[in-house]
Amino acid sequence: MTDRNLYELDLSRVEFNRACGGNQGGGDDTETCVTLGRVDHGVFALGDSKRPDREPLLFTAEELTDAGIDPARFGLSV
């Protein structure tokens, strides 16, 4: 757990990678996908590929692990 406010971090240079669930189509715009990008060492931004205008949720690496989200699925390392 961290004492810093993750939502004060600058997201302007975050590069998001997409992972899809395979439930609707083959990776096109109808498929349910999430995006994940590294914000800072140990901090990740999780977004929705269908709603890129929405602010992503921010998590520490520990929180992602606790939620069962593996950054490796997005081509990222912890």
DRENMIKE-849376 format. One record per residue: residue number from 1; x, y, z of N, C-alpha, C in turn. Coordinates in Angstrom, 1 decimal. Each point is the difference from the previous one (the first is absolute). Example, Ala and Ser with C-alpha at 12.3 -4.5 7.8 and 13.67 -1.06 7.14 Angstrom:
% residues 2
<num->1&n.px->13.2&n.py->-5.7&n.pz->7.8&ca.px->-0.9&ca.py->1.2&ca.pz->0.0&c.px->0.9&c.py->1.2&c.pz->0.0>
<num->2&n.px->-0.4&n.py->1.1&n.pz->-0.7&ca.px->0.9&ca.py->1.1&ca.pz->0.0&c.px->-0.8&c.py->1.1&c.pz->0.8>
***
This chain:
% residues 78
<num->1&n.px->0.8&n.py->-1.2&n.pz->0.0&ca.px->-0.8&ca.py->1.2&ca.pz->0.0&c.px->0.9&c.py->1.2&c.pz->0.0>
<num->2&n.px->-0.5&n.py->1.1&n.pz->-0.6&ca.px->0.8&ca.py->1.2&ca.pz->-0.1&c.px->-0.8&c.py->1.2&c.pz->0.6>
<num->3&n.px->0.8&n.py->0.9&n.pz->0.5&ca.px->-0.6&ca.py->1.2&ca.pz->0.6&c.px->-0.1&c.py->1.1&c.pz->-1.0>
<num->4&n.px->0.5&n.py->-0.1&n.pz->-1.2&ca.px->0.0&ca.py->1.1&ca.pz->-0.9&c.px->-1.4&c.py->-0.1&c.pz->-0.8>
<num->5&n.px->-0.4&n.py->1.1&n.pz->-0.5&ca.px->-1.2&ca.py->0.1&ca.pz->-0.8&c.px->0.3&c.py->-0.3&c.pz->-1.4>
<num->6&n.px->-0.4&n.py->-1.2&n.pz->-0.5&ca.px->0.3&ca.py->-0.4&ca.pz->-1.3&c.px->-0.6&c.py->0.9&c.pz->-1.1>
<num->7&n.px->-1.1&n.py->0.6&n.pz->0.3&ca.px->-0.7&ca.py->0.8&ca.pz->-0.9&c.px->0.6&c.py->1.4&c.pz->-0.2>
<num->8&n.px->1.1&n.py->0.2&n.pz->0.7&ca.px->0.8&ca.py->1.3&ca.pz->-0.3&c.px->1.1&c.py->-0.3&c.pz->-1.0>
<num->9&n.px->0.2&n.py->-1.2&n.pz->-0.4&ca.px->1.1&ca.py->-0.4&ca.pz->-1.0&c.px->-0.4&c.py->0.5&c.pz->-1.4>
<num->10&n.px->1.0&n.py->0.3&n.pz->-0.7&ca.px->-0.1&ca.py->0.5&ca.pz->-1.4&c.px->-0.3&c.py->-1.2&c.pz->-0.9>
<num->11&n.px->-1.1&n.py->-0.1&n.pz->-0.7&ca.px->-0.3&ca.py->-1.1&ca.pz->-0.9&c.px->0.3&c.py->0.4&c.pz->-1.5>
<num->12&n.px->0.5&n.py->1.2&n.pz->-0.3&ca.px->0.1&ca.py->0.4&ca.pz->-1.4&c.px->0.9&c.py->-0.8&c.pz->-0.8>
<num->13&n.px->1.0&n.py->-0.7&n.pz->0.6&ca.px->0.9&ca.py->-0.8&ca.pz->-0.8&c.px->-0.2&c.py->-1.5&c.pz->0.1>
<num->14&n.px->-1.0&n.py->-0.4&n.pz->0.6&ca.px->-0.3&ca.py->-1.4&ca.pz->0.2&c.px->-0.4&c.py->-0.7&c.pz->-1.3>
<num->15&n.px->0.7&n.py->-1.1&n.pz->-0.3&ca.px->-0.3&ca.py->-0.7&ca.pz->-1.2&c.px->-0.8&c.py->-1.3&c.pz->0.4>
<num->16&n.px->-1.2&n.py->-0.1&n.pz->-0.5&ca.px->-0.9&ca.py->-1.0&ca.pz->0.4&c.px->0.1&c.py->-1.2&c.pz->-1.0>
<num->17&n.px->-0.1&n.py->-1.2&n.pz->0.6&ca.px->0.0&ca.py->-1.3&ca.pz->-0.8&c.px->-1.4&c.py->-0.6&c.pz->0.3>
<num->18&n.px->-0.5&n.py->-0.7&n.pz->-1.0&ca.px->-1.4&ca.py->-0.5&ca.pz->0.0&c.px->0.0&c.py->-1.5&c.pz->0.2>
<num->19&n.px->-0.9&n.py->-0.5&n.pz->0.8&ca.px->-0.2&ca.py->-1.4&ca.pz->0.2&c.px->-1.5&c.py->-0.2&c.pz->-0.2>
<num->20&n.px->-0.4&n.py->-1.1&n.pz->-0.7&ca.px->-1.4&ca.py->-0.2&ca.pz->-0.3&c.px->-0.4&c.py->-1.3&c.pz->0.5>
<num->21&n.px->-1.3&n.py->-0.1&n.pz->0.4&ca.px->-0.6&ca.py->-1.2&ca.pz->0.6&c.px->-0.4&c.py->-1.1&c.pz->-1.0>
<num->22&n.px->-0.1&n.py->0.4&n.pz->-1.3&ca.px->-0.4&ca.py->-1.0&ca.pz->-1.0&c.px->-1.5&c.py->-0.4&c.pz->0.1>
<num->23&n.px->-0.8&n.py->0.9&n.pz->0.5&ca.px->-1.4&ca.py->-0.4&ca.pz->0.2&c.px->-0.9&c.py->0.5&c.pz->-1.2>
<num->24&n.px->0.5&n.py->1.0&n.pz->-0.8&ca.px->-0.9&ca.py->0.5&ca.pz->-1.1&c.px->0.9&c.py->0.4&c.pz->-1.1>
<num->25&n.px->0.2&n.py->-0.9&n.pz->-1.0&ca.px->0.8&ca.py->0.4&ca.pz->-1.1&c.px->1.4&c.py->-0.3&c.pz->0.1>
<num->26&n.px->0.8&n.py->0.5&n.pz->-0.9&ca.px->1.4&ca.py->-0.4&ca.pz->0.0&c.px->1.0&c.py->1.2&c.pz->0.2>
<num->27&n.px->-0.3&n.py->0.8&n.pz->1.0&ca.px->0.9&ca.py->1.1&ca.pz->0.2&c.px->-0.4&c.py->1.3&c.pz->-0.6>
<num->28&n.px->-1.2&n.py->0.0&n.pz->-0.6&ca.px->-0.5&ca.py->1.2&ca.pz->-0.7&c.px->-0.6&c.py->0.9&c.pz->1.1>
<num->29&n.px->-0.7&n.py->1.1&n.pz->-0.5&ca.px->-0.6&ca.py->1.0&ca.pz->0.9&c.px->-1.2&c.py->-0.5&c.pz->0.9>
<num->30&n.px->-0.5&n.py->-1.2&n.pz->-0.3&ca.px->-1.1&ca.py->-0.5&ca.pz->0.7&c.px->0.4&c.py->-0.9&c.pz->1.2>
<num->31&n.px->1.3&n.py->-0.4&n.pz->0.0&ca.px->0.5&ca.py->-0.9&ca.pz->1.1&c.px->0.2&c.py->0.8&c.pz->1.3>
<num->32&n.px->-0.2&n.py->-0.7&n.pz->1.1&ca.px->0.2&ca.py->0.6&ca.pz->1.3&c.px->1.5&c.py->0.0&c.pz->0.3>
<num->33&n.px->0.6&n.py->1.1&n.pz->0.2&ca.px->1.5&ca.py->0.1&ca.pz->0.2&c.px->0.3&c.py->0.9&c.pz->1.2>
<num->34&n.px->1.1&n.py->-0.2&n.pz->0.6&ca.px->0.5&ca.py->1.0&ca.pz->1.0&c.px->1.4&c.py->0.4&c.pz->-0.5>
<num->35&n.px->0.4&n.py->1.2&n.pz->0.5&ca.px->1.3&ca.py->0.5&ca.pz->-0.3&c.px->0.8&c.py->0.1&c.pz->1.3>
<num->36&n.px->1.3&n.py->-0.2&n.pz->-0.1&ca.px->0.8&ca.py->0.2&ca.pz->1.2&c.px->1.3&c.py->0.7&c.pz->-0.4>
<num->37&n.px->0.4&n.py->0.9&n.pz->0.8&ca.px->1.3&ca.py->0.7&ca.pz->-0.3&c.px->0.7&c.py->0.3&c.pz->1.3>
<num->38&n.px->1.3&n.py->0.0&n.pz->-0.1&ca.px->0.9&ca.py->0.3&ca.pz->1.1&c.px->0.0&c.py->1.6&c.pz->0.2>
<num->39&n.px->-0.3&n.py->0.5&n.pz->1.2&ca.px->0.0&ca.py->1.4&ca.pz->0.2&c.px->1.3&c.py->0.4&c.pz->0.7>
<num->40&n.px->0.4&n.py->-0.8&n.pz->0.9&ca.px->1.2&ca.py->0.3&ca.pz->0.8&c.px->0.5&c.py->-1.4&c.pz->0.5>
<num->41&n.px->1.2&n.py->-0.1&n.pz->0.6&ca.px->0.4&ca.py->-1.2&ca.pz->0.5&c.px->-1.0&c.py->-0.6&c.pz->1.0>
<num->42&n.px->-0.6&n.py->-1.1&n.pz->-0.3&ca.px->-0.9&ca.py->-0.7&ca.pz->0.9&c.px->-1.4&c.py->0.6&c.pz->0.0>
<num->43&n.px->-0.3&n.py->0.9&n.pz->-1.0&ca.px->-1.4&ca.py->0.5&ca.pz->-0.1&c.px->-0.5&c.py->-0.2&c.pz->-1.4>
<num->44&n.px->-1.2&n.py->-0.4&n.pz->-0.2&ca.px->-0.6&ca.py->-0.3&ca.pz->-1.3&c.px->-1.3&c.py->0.7&c.pz->-0.1>
<num->45&n.px->-0.4&n.py->0.3&n.pz->-1.3&ca.px->-1.3&ca.py->0.6&ca.pz->-0.3&c.px->-0.8&c.py->-1.0&c.pz->-0.8>
<num->46&n.px->-1.2&n.py->-0.3&n.pz->0.5&ca.px->-0.9&ca.py->-1.0&ca.pz->-0.7&c.px->-1.2&c.py->0.7&c.pz->-0.6>
<num->47&n.px->-0.1&n.py->-0.1&n.pz->-1.3&ca.px->-1.1&ca.py->0.7&ca.pz->-0.7&c.px->-0.9&c.py->-1.0&c.pz->-0.8>
<num->48&n.px->-0.9&n.py->0.6&n.pz->-0.7&ca.px->-1.0&ca.py->-0.7&ca.pz->-0.9&c.px->0.2&c.py->0.4&c.pz->-1.4>
<num->49&n.px->0.3&n.py->-1.0&n.pz->-0.9&ca.px->0.4&ca.py->0.4&ca.pz->-1.4&c.px->-1.2&c.py->0.6&c.pz->-0.7>
<num->50&n.px->-1.2&n.py->-0.3&n.pz->0.4&ca.px->-1.2&ca.py->0.6&ca.pz->-0.6&c.px->-0.3&c.py->1.4&c.pz->0.5>
<num->51&n.px->0.6&n.py->0.4&n.pz->1.1&ca.px->-0.2&ca.py->1.3&ca.pz->0.6&c.px->1.4&c.py->0.7&c.pz->0.3>
<num->52&n.px->0.7&n.py->0.3&n.pz->-1.1&ca.px->1.4&ca.py->0.5&ca.pz->0.3&c.px->-0.1&c.py->1.5&c.pz->0.6>
<num->53&n.px->-1.1&n.py->0.6&n.pz->-0.1&ca.px->-0.2&ca.py->1.3&ca.pz->0.5&c.px->-0.2&c.py->0.0&c.pz->1.5>
<num->54&n.px->-0.3&n.py->-1.1&n.pz->0.6&ca.px->-0.2&ca.py->-0.1&ca.pz->1.4&c.px->1.4&c.py->-0.1&c.pz->0.8>
<num->55&n.px->0.0&n.py->0.6&n.pz->1.1&ca.px->1.3&ca.py->0.0&ca.pz->0.8&c.px->0.2&c.py->-1.5&c.pz->0.5>
<num->56&n.px->1.2&n.py->-0.5&n.pz->-0.2&ca.px->0.2&ca.py->-1.4&ca.pz->0.4&c.px->0.1&c.py->-0.1&c.pz->1.6>
<num->57&n.px->-0.2&n.py->-1.2&n.pz->0.5&ca.px->0.2&ca.py->-0.2&ca.pz->1.4&c.px->1.5&c.py->-0.3&c.pz->0.2>
<num->58&n.px->0.5&n.py->0.4&n.pz->1.2&ca.px->1.4&ca.py->-0.2&ca.pz->0.3&c.px->0.2&c.py->-1.0&c.pz->1.1>
<num->59&n.px->1.0&n.py->-0.8&n.pz->-0.1&ca.px->0.3&ca.py->-1.1&ca.pz->0.9&c.px->1.5&c.py->-0.2&c.pz->0.2>
<num->60&n.px->0.3&n.py->-0.4&n.pz->1.2&ca.px->1.4&ca.py->-0.4&ca.pz->0.2&c.px->0.2&c.py->-1.4&c.pz->-0.5>
<num->61&n.px->1.2&n.py->-0.4&n.pz->-0.2&ca.px->0.3&ca.py->-1.4&ca.pz->-0.5&c.px->-0.6&c.py->-1.0&c.pz->1.0>
<num->62&n.px->0.1&n.py->0.3&n.pz->1.3&ca.px->-0.6&ca.py->-0.9&ca.pz->1.0&c.px->-1.5&c.py->-0.2&c.pz->-0.1>
<num->63&n.px->-0.7&n.py->1.1&n.pz->-0.3&ca.px->-1.4&ca.py->0.0&ca.pz->-0.1&c.px->-0.4&c.py->-0.8&c.pz->-1.3>
<num->64&n.px->0.7&n.py->0.2&n.pz->-1.1&ca.px->-0.3&ca.py->-0.8&ca.pz->-1.2&c.px->0.2&c.py->-1.5&c.pz->0.3>
<num->65&n.px->1.0&n.py->-0.3&n.pz->0.7&ca.px->0.3&ca.py->-1.5&ca.pz->0.3&c.px->-1.2&c.py->-0.5&c.pz->0.9>
<num->66&n.px->-0.4&n.py->0.8&n.pz->1.0&ca.px->-1.1&ca.py->-0.4&ca.pz->0.8&c.px->-1.3&c.py->-0.2&c.pz->-0.7>
<num->67&n.px->-0.2&n.py->0.8&n.pz->-1.1&ca.px->-1.2&ca.py->-0.1&ca.pz->-0.8&c.px->0.1&c.py->-1.1&c.pz->-1.1>
<num->68&n.px->1.2&n.py->-0.6&n.pz->-0.1&ca.px->0.2&ca.py->-1.1&ca.pz->-1.0&c.px->0.3&c.py->0.5&c.pz->-1.4>
<num->69&n.px->0.4&n.py->1.2&n.pz->-0.1&ca.px->0.4&ca.py->0.6&ca.pz->-1.3&c.px->1.5&c.py->-0.1&c.pz->-0.2>
<num->70&n.px->0.4&n.py->-0.7&n.pz->-1.0&ca.px->1.4&ca.py->-0.2&ca.pz->-0.3&c.px->0.5&c.py->1.0&c.pz->-1.1>
<num->71&n.px->0.9&n.py->0.9&n.pz->0.4&ca.px->0.5&ca.py->1.0&ca.pz->-1.1&c.px->0.6&c.py->-0.7&c.pz->-1.1>
<num->72&n.px->0.5&n.py->-1.2&n.pz->0.1&ca.px->0.7&ca.py->-0.8&ca.pz->-1.1&c.px->-1.0&c.py->-0.2&c.pz->-1.1>
<num->73&n.px->-1.3&n.py->-0.2&n.pz->0.3&ca.px->-1.0&ca.py->-0.2&ca.pz->-1.0&c.px->-0.1&c.py->1.2&c.pz->-1.0>
<num->74&n.px->0.5&n.py->1.2&n.pz->0.5&ca.px->0.0&ca.py->1.2&ca.pz->-0.8&c.px->1.4&c.py->0.3&c.pz->-0.5>
<num->75&n.px->0.9&n.py->-0.9&n.pz->0.1&ca.px->1.4&ca.py->0.2&ca.pz->-0.4&c.px->0.8&c.py->0.9&c.pz->0.9>
<num->76&n.px->-0.5&n.py->0.1&n.pz->1.3&ca.px->0.7&ca.py->0.9&ca.pz->0.9&c.px->0.6&c.py->-0.9&c.pz->1.2>
<num->77&n.px->1.0&n.py->0.5&n.pz->0.6&ca.px->0.5&ca.py->-0.7&ca.pz->1.2&c.px->-0.2&c.py->0.9&c.pz->1.2>
<num->78&n.px->0.0&n.py->-0.7&n.pz->1.1&ca.px->-0.3&ca.py->0.7&ca.pz->1.3&c.px->1.3&c.py->0.7&c.pz->0.4>
***
